[in-house]
């Protein structure tokens, strides 16, 4: 299908983000002489203001960085997890013992907020600017407001009951007691004041230099008045977040996962998130014949990719978790033997009724329960939550940032006076502590947000990512294949119709499982849909264009031409800017 927007070409620098004002924030930093890390941080913090229903300043922010060819360590790829852990004193058996194995909405889902520390860590070690420089746009958007857009209004309406659960949430998201309409001015004055306090503390310490100022901005959140207000609220409302949970928290650097795919090295974050699924899927695609002879979005192609994704999702369910607590065995999952075994189980004429059974051992003392035996009557819309955004930047020196900030605002209470929701990402842990991603004090949930970077042998580099919960890797994979297997330009690759399987336990509580479910944007031929149903897929049609199929953003630094080629997804108000 022809693209509705052009791929944007430039020679100097580029940014792409899930909202056009976030792209503008990042681009202004690049224009002011900042590097990709400065720009990415500005865009990411702005997204927490502009996508307040699915990103939070006090949420998560996994970040990947690749250094340019003229840096001290050229081509180095690092990941900053940007993911908080369960409070140190949280009882591992609480949900099993007191809540019947379920995870109630509210303050008990809170893990340590990681995003502020992650952004500041990236700025400290790889950036050139101050926190005040990169947060200025976000503060302005929060204080002056911005226009409510369609998807935001729709999601607030869909989760209105959750927002009404706490007066502090309703005051922001239901101004005047009503769901905001498209075009309304959305204000977040308390959030602006919280960010400004961090800037003010940084400025007061700036005589000690940029690093001293950044340390003061971090301390303002994790040790100062902001921390005290968060902890006091938890103490008064049955939460577990304590002063030392905040003061002791630091986002860890962790080795990226790297996999070879044709003439690329593809980097993802580790199995504390779902990122390695992308690496597994790419390995399985090559083991299955490399898509030779398969027509783009034809029935054979959709079927094969779906079955491969089911297998990757199965390994995620059976094995992924915080590597500090779980022996994931990622080398085994990426091994030739495991990949070949997964591919050998695929029947090109018959869909698996559910994700396949495990191969090999389980971590710890957990074993999977029996899967549902019949297709679910639930629509996938009922299990896809508003969550996450994405931003990436490439600068004139070849530095790259790829980040997926997240955390919704209807599951847990806004801290009165601060305008933030301390990360409710506990929703992606399992109540059973024996599960690989089960609850434990000090342990991180298994995160869905997962930025990626691909590096080609000719020097090309592409940061890419997406929001969308369990669909993220599925959408990222399709855009990557559209670009580098089918030869589409970036924007064209982004705009093609997408499909997604839900044949696995959802990553979000209550972990809905839709065996055999395959969702497809309604732009494929009827004969293709019928063929897929004949093979046994439980096909549910999405609208022709839906944010449920994710919003992928990407920038390709073309090693052959030197051009930057940027695209952004029309499924939400995402935009790219280049020069």
Order of alpha helices (4+ residues) and beta strands (2+ residues): beta-beta-alpha-alpha-beta-beta-alpha-alpha-alpha-beta-alpha-alpha-alpha-beta-alpha-alpha-alpha-alpha-beta-beta-beta-alpha-alpha-alpha-alpha-beta-beta-beta-beta-alpha-alpha-beta-beta-alpha-beta-beta-beta-beta
